Amino acid sequence: MKKKRFGVICKVTLGLALLVLAAYSSLWALTAWSAYKSVPPASLLPSDDAANQQTILFLEERIKHDQEDFIAQNKLAGYYLQRVRETGDLTYLKLAAHASEISVKTLAPEHNLDGLAELTQVELTSHEFVTARNHALQLIDLQPDKSYPRQMLGDALLELGQYDEAKNAYWLMEQFGGVQVLTRVAIEQRLARVALLSGDPRTATEHFRKALRTALAAPAPQRETVAWCRWQLGETAFSTGDYRTAEKHYRDALATFPSYFRALASLGRVRAARGDLSEAAEQYEKAISIFPDPSYVAALGDIDHLLGREQDAAAQYKLAEAIAHLSLAAGNLFNRQEALFYADHDTQPEKAYENAIQEYATRKDIYGADAVAWTALKAGKLGEAQTAIKEALRLGTRDAKLFYHAGMIAQAAGDRVAAAWYLKQALDLSPQFDPLQAGFARKALSAVTEGNANAAN
């Protein structure tokens, strides 16, 4: 009798909680769509590619004749990094690293602040977050009256999982008066990211809208900056299951910057979420033709699998692995992606776990903890998975994949009530959060729900 009563209580409690979540999700979707209408309309912004390329060629010619021209090296590093942001081409990242390293070797950082700043930015882009943090601290010592070193420090700390310290760095960044337009944009972008990590997508959306309006208000709006803001608005909407609004933002980003690879890939993902697998594949192919990010390639493989094109899917999976391996020359940019790819596709579980653990040793952010948890589960290390997923959820981040992983770990541990709770949260928040994994989540939820019902009877 007690067992049956307990089962009924669990079912009623879970049901009420899920009704609240569903109501919240519906209200959020309506609010987000209304908010979309307040976003400035998108239009094509002019490309400065030709002018920038001419400048790059000019600067490259200068350093051929004088490699110790540290001013030219600093400017080159900045232009190369801009090309990385616009194209994803890691060749430019290597060139930026080379230029900034020569600059600070030519003239010591104490007398070459621009060189140190470019080197720090290269390290952030290369995921060398510990050295980036150390160099940002050095910049703060050398320029205590400037805001940008605190921005870079906050970025490094955020990636290292030192969230309170990162928030403090961003707060100090805000205290400087008379900041330039791009600095104001950067502040809003980072406040948005902190809000997302704290489980507050509504506040994040408002910060991204402010960043977008500020970027557009510049005398000459930067195309990639504006497209990035629109893309992030789409990512935030997607994370809450508002696929219509997400698609609008992605298409706005592409209206601004037609070859923006991030928006192309995300458009592919949202088209898959809305049931159009053929267009999803087409958009992923466009993104991959610009930048073959292994996560894009793997996602295309998943779409091919769902379309019944198994040979194409196998080829894409093989390519995703090859790209991840080749990228090792550029550092550990795709280490986490490779680990999650193996775990998602139930292949090489031990290698996936080793990759995740190796990265988490220095980069202790919540998504690193999630990677450890998910790969540990697939490697049969349930205790480690349970410990790591608690770390991943510690900030209250509302992310469907985090909830999905937590649900699957709870199911493996035999905790059907917790499994149902987390899996339902994942699917209520974003029903099609992943073309393949969302389907597995629904199957798992059905199984644990049936198990809970049987236990109650």
C-alpha positions as CSV (number, residue, x, y, z in Angstrom):
1,M,0.0,0.0,0.0
2,K,2.8,2.4,0.9
3,K,4.6,1.5,-2.3
4,K,1.5,2.3,-4.4
5,R,0.9,5.6,-2.5
6,F,4.5,6.6,-3.0
7,G,4.2,5.9,-6.7
8,V,1.0,8.0,-7.0
9,I,2.7,10.9,-5.1
10,C,5.7,10.8,-7.4
11,K,3.5,10.8,-10.5
12,V,1.4,13.7,-9.3
13,T,4.4,15.7,-8.2
14,L,6.2,15.1,-11.5
15,G,3.0,15.9,-13.5
16,L,2.5,19.2,-11.7
17,A,6.1,20.2,-12.2
18,L,6.0,19.3,-15.9
19,L,2.8,21.3,-16.4
20,V,4.7,24.3,-14.9
21,L,7.6,23.7,-17.3
22,A,5.3,23.4,-20.3
23,A,3.5,26.6,-19.4
24,Y,6.8,28.4,-19.0
25,S,8.0,27.1,-22.4
26,S,4.9,28.3,-24.1
27,L,5.1,31.7,-22.5
28,W,8.7,32.0,-23.4
29,A,8.0,31.2,-27.0
30,L,5.3,33.9,-27.3
31,T,7.6,36.4,-25.5
32,A,10.5,35.6,-27.7
33,W,8.5,36.0,-30.9
34,S,7.2,39.4,-29.8
35,A,10.8,40.3,-28.9
36,Y,12.0,39.3,-32.4
37,K,9.7,42.0,-33.8
38,S,11.7,44.6,-31.8
39,V,15.0,43.6,-33.3
40,P,16.2,46.0,-36.1
41,P,15.5,44.6,-39.6
42,A,18.3,42.8,-41.3
43,S,20.0,44.1,-44.4
44,L,23.1,43.2,-46.4
45,L,26.2,44.9,-45.0
46,P,29.1,45.7,-47.3
47,S,32.1,43.4,-47.4
48,D,35.5,44.8,-46.7
49,D,37.2,41.6,-47.8
50,A,38.9,43.2,-50.8
51,A,40.3,46.1,-48.8
52,N,41.4,43.9,-45.9
53,Q,43.1,41.5,-48.3
54,Q,45.0,44.4,-49.8
55,T,46.1,45.5,-46.4
56,I,47.2,42.0,-45.5
57,L,49.3,41.8,-48.7
58,F,50.8,45.2,-48.0
59,L,51.8,44.2,-44.4
60,E,53.1,40.8,-45.5
61,E,55.3,42.6,-48.0
62,R,56.6,44.9,-45.3
63,I,57.6,42.1,-43.0
64,K,59.4,40.3,-45.8
65,H,61.8,43.1,-45.9
66,D,61.8,43.7,-42.1
67,Q,60.6,40.8,-40.0
68,E,61.3,42.8,-36.8
69,D,58.7,45.5,-37.8
70,F,56.6,44.6,-34.7
71,I,53.9,47.2,-35.6
72,A,53.3,45.5,-38.9
73,Q,53.3,42.1,-37.2
74,N,50.7,43.3,-34.6
75,K,48.5,44.7,-37.3
76,L,48.8,41.5,-39.4
77,A,47.9,39.3,-36.3
78,G,44.7,41.4,-35.9
79,Y,43.7,41.1,-39.6
80,Y,44.4,37.3,-39.5
81,L,42.2,36.9,-36.5
82,Q,39.4,38.8,-38.2
83,R,39.7,36.3,-41.1
84,V,39.4,33.4,-38.6
85,R,36.2,34.9,-37.2
86,E,34.8,35.4,-40.7
87,T,35.8,32.2,-42.4
88,G,36.9,29.7,-39.6
89,D,40.0,29.0,-41.6
90,L,42.6,27.8,-39.1
91,T,45.5,28.7,-41.5
92,Y,44.9,32.3,-40.5
93,L,45.1,31.3,-36.8
94,K,48.5,29.8,-37.4
95,L,49.6,33.0,-39.2
96,A,48.2,35.2,-36.4
97,A,50.1,33.1,-33.8
98,H,53.3,33.4,-35.8
99,A,53.0,37.2,-36.2
100,S,52.2,37.8,-32.6
101,E,55.0,35.6,-31.3
102,I,57.6,37.3,-33.5
103,S,56.3,40.7,-32.3
104,V,56.8,40.0,-28.6
105,K,60.2,38.4,-29.3
106,T,61.2,41.5,-31.2
107,L,60.1,43.9,-28.5
108,A,59.4,42.9,-24.9
109,P,55.7,42.9,-23.9
110,E,56.3,45.7,-21.3
111,H,57.0,48.0,-24.3
112,N,54.8,46.2,-26.8
113,L,51.3,46.1,-25.3
114,D,49.6,45.6,-28.7
115,G,51.8,42.6,-29.3
116,L,50.9,41.1,-26.0
117,A,47.2,41.8,-26.6
118,E,47.2,40.1,-30.0
119,L,49.1,37.1,-28.5
120,T,46.5,36.8,-25.8
121,Q,43.7,36.9,-28.3
122,V,45.4,34.2,-30.3
123,E,45.6,32.0,-27.2
124,L,41.9,32.5,-26.5
125,T,41.0,31.5,-30.1
126,S,43.4,28.5,-29.8
127,H,41.8,27.4,-26.6
128,E,45.0,27.9,-24.6
129,F,43.1,29.4,-21.8
130,V,45.6,29.1,-19.0
131,T,48.3,31.0,-20.9
132,A,45.6,33.5,-22.1
133,R,44.6,34.1,-18.4
134,N,48.2,34.7,-17.4
135,H,48.9,37.1,-20.2
136,A,45.6,39.0,-19.5
137,L,46.8,39.4,-15.9
138,Q,50.1,40.7,-17.2
139,L,48.2,43.2,-19.4
140,I,46.2,44.4,-16.4
141,D,49.4,45.0,-14.5
142,L,50.8,47.0,-17.4
143,Q,47.6,48.9,-18.2
144,P,45.4,49.0,-15.1
145,D,43.3,51.9,-16.6
146,K,42.1,50.0,-19.6
147,S,39.0,47.8,-19.9
148,Y,40.1,45.4,-22.7
149,P,42.5,43.3,-20.6
150,R,39.7,42.5,-18.2
151,Q,37.5,41.4,-21.1
152,M,40.2,38.9,-22.1
153,L,40.7,37.8,-18.5
154,G,37.0,37.3,-18.1
155,D,36.9,35.2,-21.3
156,A,39.7,33.0,-20.2
157,L,38.3,32.5,-16.7
158,L,34.8,31.7,-18.1
159,E,36.3,28.9,-20.2
160,L,38.3,27.6,-17.3
161,G,35.2,27.3,-15.2
162,Q,36.1,30.1,-12.8
163,Y,32.8,31.7,-13.0
164,D,32.7,34.1,-10.0
165,E,36.1,35.5,-11.0
166,A,35.0,35.9,-14.6
167,K,31.9,37.8,-13.5
168,N,34.1,40.1,-11.4
169,A,36.4,40.7,-14.4
170,Y,33.4,41.7,-16.6
171,W,32.0,43.9,-13.8
172,L,35.3,45.7,-13.6
173,M,35.3,46.0,-17.4
174,E,31.9,47.8,-17.2
175,Q,33.2,50.4,-14.7
176,F,35.3,52.2,-17.2
177,G,33.6,55.2,-18.7
178,G,33.6,56.4,-22.2
179,V,34.0,53.0,-23.7
180,Q,33.9,52.6,-27.5
181,V,31.1,51.0,-29.5
182,L,32.8,47.7,-30.0
183,T,33.7,47.5,-26.3
184,R,30.0,48.2,-25.4
185,V,29.0,45.4,-27.8
186,A,31.6,43.1,-26.1
187,I,30.2,43.9,-22.7
188,E,26.6,43.1,-23.7
189,Q,27.7,39.8,-25.4
190,R,29.5,38.6,-22.3
191,L,26.7,39.6,-19.9
192,A,24.4,37.5,-22.2
193,R,26.6,34.5,-21.9
194,V,26.7,34.8,-18.1
195,A,22.9,35.0,-18.1
196,L,22.7,31.8,-20.3
197,L,25.0,29.9,-18.0
198,S,22.9,31.0,-15.0
199,G,19.7,29.6,-16.7
200,D,18.2,33.0,-17.7
201,P,17.6,33.0,-21.5
202,R,15.3,36.0,-21.3
203,T,18.0,38.3,-19.8
204,A,20.5,36.8,-22.3
205,T,18.2,37.7,-25.2
206,E,17.9,41.3,-24.0
207,H,21.7,41.6,-23.8
208,F,22.2,40.2,-27.3
209,R,19.5,42.7,-28.6
210,K,21.4,45.5,-26.9
211,A,24.6,44.3,-28.5
212,L,23.0,44.1,-31.9
213,R,21.5,47.6,-31.6
214,T,24.8,49.0,-30.4
215,A,26.8,47.3,-33.3
216,L,24.3,48.7,-35.8
217,A,24.6,52.2,-34.4
218,A,28.3,52.3,-35.2
219,P,29.3,54.7,-38.0
220,A,30.4,51.7,-40.1
221,P,28.8,48.6,-38.7
222,Q,31.1,45.5,-38.9
223,R,29.5,42.8,-40.9
224,E,30.7,39.8,-38.9
225,T,29.9,41.5,-35.5
226,V,26.3,42.2,-36.5
227,A,25.9,38.7,-38.0
228,W,27.3,37.1,-34.8
229,C,24.8,39.0,-32.7
230,R,21.9,37.8,-34.9
231,W,23.3,34.3,-34.8
232,Q,23.5,34.3,-31.0
233,L,19.9,35.5,-30.8
234,G,19.0,32.5,-32.9
235,E,21.1,30.1,-30.7
236,T,19.3,31.4,-27.6
237,A,15.9,31.0,-29.2
238,F,16.8,27.4,-30.3
239,S,17.9,26.5,-26.8
240,T,14.4,27.2,-25.6
241,G,12.7,25.3,-28.4
242,D,11.5,28.4,-30.2
243,Y,12.5,27.2,-33.6
244,R,10.5,29.7,-35.6
245,T,12.3,32.6,-34.0
246,A,15.6,30.9,-34.2
247,E,15.2,30.4,-37.9
248,K,14.3,34.0,-38.4
249,H,17.5,35.2,-36.6
250,Y,19.7,32.8,-38.6
251,R,18.2,34.0,-41.8
252,D,18.7,37.6,-40.7
253,A,22.4,36.8,-40.0
254,L,22.7,35.4,-43.5
255,A,20.9,38.5,-44.9
256,T,23.7,40.5,-43.3
257,F,26.5,38.2,-44.2
258,P,25.5,35.6,-46.8
259,S,28.5,33.3,-46.3
260,Y,28.5,33.3,-42.5
261,F,29.3,29.6,-41.8
262,R,28.0,29.7,-38.2
263,A,24.5,30.8,-39.3
264,L,24.5,28.3,-42.2
265,A,25.2,25.4,-39.9
266,S,22.6,26.6,-37.4
267,L,20.1,27.0,-40.1
268,G,20.7,23.4,-41.1
269,R,20.1,22.4,-37.5
270,V,16.9,24.3,-37.1
271,R,15.5,23.0,-40.5
272,A,16.1,19.5,-39.1
273,A,14.3,20.4,-35.9
274,R,11.4,21.7,-38.0
275,G,11.3,18.4,-40.1
276,D,12.9,19.5,-43.3
277,L,15.9,17.1,-43.4
278,S,16.7,17.7,-47.1
279,E,17.2,21.5,-46.6
280,A,19.0,20.7,-43.3
281,A,21.5,18.6,-45.3
282,E,21.8,21.4,-48.0
283,Q,22.6,24.1,-45.4
284,Y,25.2,21.9,-43.6
285,E,26.9,21.2,-46.9
286,K,27.1,25.0,-47.5
287,A,28.6,25.5,-44.1
288,I,31.1,22.7,-44.5
289,S,32.2,24.0,-47.9
290,I,33.3,27.2,-46.1
291,F,34.6,25.7,-42.9
292,P,34.7,21.9,-42.3
293,D,34.1,22.0,-38.6
294,P,33.9,18.3,-37.4
295,S,30.7,18.9,-35.5
296,Y,29.1,20.2,-38.8
297,V,30.3,17.1,-40.6
298,A,29.1,14.8,-37.9
299,A,25.7,16.5,-37.9
300,L,25.4,16.1,-41.7
301,G,26.2,12.4,-41.1
302,D,23.3,12.2,-38.7
303,I,21.0,13.9,-41.2
304,D,22.1,11.4,-43.9
305,H,21.4,8.5,-41.5
306,L,17.9,9.8,-40.9
307,L,17.4,10.1,-44.6
308,G,18.4,6.5,-45.1
309,R,21.7,7.4,-46.8
310,E,23.9,5.1,-44.8
311,Q,26.9,5.1,-47.1
312,D,26.9,8.9,-47.1
313,A,26.5,9.0,-43.3
314,A,29.4,6.6,-42.8
315,A,31.6,8.8,-45.0
316,Q,30.7,11.9,-43.1
317,Y,31.5,10.2,-39.8
318,K,34.8,9.1,-41.1
319,L,35.6,12.6,-42.3
320,A,34.6,14.1,-39.0
321,E,37.2,11.9,-37.2
322,A,39.8,12.7,-39.8
323,I,39.4,16.4,-39.5
324,A,39.5,16.2,-35.7
325,H,42.8,14.3,-35.9
326,L,44.3,16.7,-38.4
327,S,43.4,19.6,-36.2
328,L,45.7,18.4,-33.5
329,A,48.4,20.4,-35.2
330,A,46.4,23.5,-34.3
331,G,46.1,22.5,-30.7
332,N,43.1,21.1,-28.9
333,L,40.4,23.1,-30.7
334,F,38.2,20.0,-31.4
335,N,39.2,17.7,-28.6
336,R,35.9,18.0,-26.8
337,Q,33.9,17.8,-30.0
338,E,35.7,14.5,-30.9
339,A,35.0,13.1,-27.4
340,L,31.3,13.9,-27.7
341,F,31.1,12.5,-31.2
342,Y,32.5,9.2,-30.1
343,A,30.1,9.1,-27.1
344,D,27.0,10.1,-29.2
345,H,27.7,7.4,-31.7
346,D,28.8,4.7,-29.2
347,T,32.2,4.2,-30.6
348,Q,35.7,4.3,-29.0
349,P,34.2,4.9,-25.5
350,E,37.6,4.7,-23.7
351,K,39.3,7.2,-26.0
352,A,36.3,9.5,-25.7
353,Y,36.6,9.4,-21.9
354,E,40.4,9.9,-22.0
355,N,40.0,13.0,-24.3
356,A,37.3,14.5,-22.0
357,I,39.3,13.9,-18.8
358,Q,42.5,15.3,-20.4
359,E,40.8,18.5,-21.3
360,Y,38.9,18.8,-18.0
361,A,42.2,18.6,-16.1
362,T,42.8,22.3,-16.9
363,R,39.5,23.5,-18.4
364,K,36.9,22.9,-15.6
365,D,33.9,24.6,-17.1
366,I,30.4,23.0,-16.9
367,Y,30.5,21.8,-20.5
368,G,33.8,20.1,-19.8
369,A,32.1,18.4,-16.8
370,D,29.2,17.4,-19.1
371,A,31.7,15.9,-21.6
372,V,33.3,13.9,-18.8
373,A,29.9,12.7,-17.5
374,W,28.6,11.6,-21.0
375,T,31.8,9.9,-22.0
376,A,32.1,8.2,-18.6
377,L,28.6,6.8,-18.9
378,K,29.5,5.3,-22.3
379,A,32.7,3.9,-21.0
380,G,30.9,2.1,-18.2
381,K,32.1,4.4,-15.4
382,L,28.8,5.2,-13.8
383,G,30.2,6.7,-10.5
384,E,32.3,9.1,-12.4
385,A,29.4,10.0,-14.6
386,Q,27.2,10.8,-11.6
387,T,29.8,13.0,-10.0
388,A,30.6,14.9,-13.2
389,I,27.0,15.6,-14.2
390,K,26.4,17.2,-10.8
391,E,29.2,19.6,-11.7
392,A,27.7,20.2,-15.1
393,L,24.4,21.2,-13.6
394,R,25.8,23.3,-10.7
395,L,25.0,26.8,-12.3
396,G,21.4,26.0,-13.1
397,T,22.0,26.2,-16.8
398,R,18.9,25.4,-18.9
399,D,20.4,23.3,-21.7
400,A,18.5,20.4,-23.2
401,K,21.6,18.3,-23.8
402,L,22.7,18.7,-20.1
403,F,19.3,17.5,-19.0
404,Y,19.3,14.7,-21.5
405,H,22.7,13.5,-20.3
406,A,21.6,13.8,-16.7
407,G,18.5,11.7,-17.5
408,M,20.4,8.9,-19.2
409,I,22.9,8.8,-16.3
410,A,20.0,8.6,-13.8
411,Q,18.4,5.8,-15.8
412,A,21.6,3.8,-15.8
413,A,21.8,4.3,-12.1
414,G,18.2,2.9,-11.7
415,D,16.7,6.2,-10.5
416,R,13.6,6.2,-12.7
417,V,12.0,9.2,-11.1
418,A,15.1,11.4,-11.6
419,A,15.5,10.0,-15.1
420,A,12.0,10.9,-16.1
421,W,12.4,14.4,-14.6
422,Y,15.5,15.2,-16.5
423,L,14.5,13.7,-19.8
424,K,11.1,15.5,-19.7
425,Q,12.8,18.7,-18.9
426,A,15.1,18.2,-21.9
427,L,12.2,17.5,-24.3
428,D,10.0,20.2,-22.9
429,L,12.7,22.8,-23.2
430,S,13.8,21.9,-26.8
431,P,11.9,18.9,-28.3
432,Q,14.3,18.5,-31.2
433,F,17.5,19.6,-29.5
434,D,19.5,17.1,-31.6
435,P,18.4,15.1,-34.7
436,L,19.5,11.8,-33.3
437,Q,19.8,12.3,-29.5
438,A,16.3,13.8,-29.1
439,G,14.8,10.5,-30.5
440,F,16.9,8.5,-28.0
441,A,15.6,10.8,-25.2
442,R,12.0,10.1,-26.1
443,K,12.6,6.3,-26.1
444,A,14.3,6.5,-22.8
445,L,11.5,8.7,-21.3
446,S,8.9,6.2,-22.5
447,A,10.8,3.3,-20.9
448,V,11.3,5.0,-17.5
449,T,7.7,6.3,-17.5
450,E,6.4,2.8,-18.1
451,G,8.7,1.5,-15.4
452,N,7.4,4.1,-12.9
453,A,3.8,3.2,-13.8
454,N,4.5,-0.5,-13.3
455,A,6.2,0.2,-9.9
456,A,3.2,2.2,-8.8
457,N,0.8,-0.7,-9.5
